[in-house]
Amino acid sequence: FKQKTAYEMLRSLVGSEMCIETAYKVKPGDTLSAIVQAYNQSGVRVTVDDVLKANPGLKPNRLMVGQEIFIPDPGLK
């Protein structure tokens, strides 16, 4: 069983309707910048700062596998 990367998981969201906020579950090897980059590559224009604002107290250098991170809808800025 191969773990999918953040980009592979998010590719399936392209063309689908996004919610106001999307929850992303951290996978082994994920970094906040890689998660944000994957969302950007799939057409969701968010920044690391956007994600940090949507997740008060989130420590980018201390992500834990299984932790949920909320990705805000860029259309609601």
Disulfide bonds with the S-S distance in Angstrom:
none
